[in-house]
Amino acid sequence: MKVGAVFPQLEIGTDPADIARYARELERLGFDHLVIYDHVLGADPDRPGGWSGPYTKDSLFHEPFVLYGYLAAVTTRLGLATAVIILPQRQAALVAKQAAEVDVLSRGRLRLGVGLGWNAIEYTALGQDFGTRGRRIEEQIALMRQLWTQPLVTFTGRWHTLPDAGIKPLPIQRPIPIWFGGYAEPALRRVARLGDGWMSGAASAEKAKSALELIDRGLAEAGRTRADFGVEARIPYGDGQPDVWRTLLRDWEAAGATHASLNTMMRGFSTPGEHVAAIRKFAEALGLSSA
């Protein structure tokens, strides 16, 4: 199982040196990949009608593609994963172009996690329809995979039209792996039909059991198996107890997880250095290769 970490973007600040230091240390310690969340805008809790989302205008979100273009230059081996790009609020051809560029600059290290999102305010601000996002994401993926593998594409769909055009440079990976987030039954069925993997946010393998069973049924219906499908677990830092981490990882591995990512956010760390210390403790406890 490949082990990575979630980029602590809510708490790491905006100093490029701190960001580079964190990524380089993650790589030095033997972690396999770095995961980043995506939000373009934050809402004001005092707005008319109120706001009940987990993030607000005061939540810090670095833009994933720009950040990964930077980190591609300051790391050499670390995988770069999004978890997840809210794809239907973005233009499909532009996402394909941005992802291809990150893949080129990182020499093939991008794993593109995508999802529908939940923040209707972002959709409104970005000029996209919140109500059709589930149907549109399927067409977006079909288009992007063509753009990543063909120099010229002619595409006519319900929402996208491409008249014999293409992107250059093409990515190193053709196509770039697309993983999905999501927990609702339609999302999990979509994962099984279209995805290269599923990014779970469940607190444990036991809590993800029903979702994994649904994915397995969907894979079988699509003539696929777990052999060509990945599962990523999220490992909470919790109280920093190595025995708890080992148990969580062991259970996830038994459930067929291929990847796991440590999340050090929301544990009271107030400086980038504290997050670095946390990933170092995890690496040492788990005996990662370079720790």
C-alpha positions, 0 to 999 in steps of 0.5 A: 500500500502506498502511503502519502499525506494530505497537504495541510493547506488550511493551516500551512500559510502562504510562504512558498518556502514553508510549502516547499520545505514541507513537500521536500521533507515528505519526499525525504521521509519516504512518503509516496504522494501528496493530496490536496483539496480544492475550493475556489471560493469561500462563503461569508457565514453572515451572508443573506440566508446564512451559511452552514458549510465546513469552510468559509471565506476565512478558510485557506485553499491553495489552487491545486494546479498552480501549486502542483506546478510549483511542487513539480519543480521542488520535488523529484519523486513525490506523487501529486494527487487532487482529492478532489478537483470539483470538475463540473464547476470548471471547464473540461477542456481547461482542466484537461490542459492544466492537468496535462501541464502538471503531468508534463512538468512533474514527469508523469506524477499526477493523479487526478481525483475529481468529484461533484462538490457540494457548494452551490455558491461556487457553481453560481460564481463560476457560471456553471449549473449545480443541478446538472453536475452529475450528468455533466461530469461523465461527459467531461471525463470522456472529453478529457480522456480523448484530449489526453490521448489524441492530438486532434479531437472532434467531440459533440456532446450535450454540453461540450462541442470540440471541432477538430482541436487538441491540446499540446503538449499531451501529458506523459500519462495517456490518459492521466489516471482519474479517481473519484470521491463521493459517497452517494450511491449514484456517485459510487456506481459512477466510480465503478463504471468510469474511475481508475480508483476511489478516494474515501474520506471514511474514518475507517475501513469498517465505515467504508464497508458498504461503499466498497461493497457497492463499488465491487458490485458496480465493477462486476457489472462493468466487467471489471475487478479490483485488480485494475482499480485503486482505493485510497484511505484517509488516515486521521492523525488523531492523538498521534498514537502509532498503534492506532495508525497501524490498526487503521492501515492494517484494516484498510489494507485488508479491505483492499486499499492501495493507497492511504494518506495521513491528514494532520489538519484540525489537530491544533497545529499552528505552524508549518513546522508542527505539521512537519514534525507530525509527518516525521513522527508518522514516518518513523512509527511506520518505518517508511523507507527513508525515515 
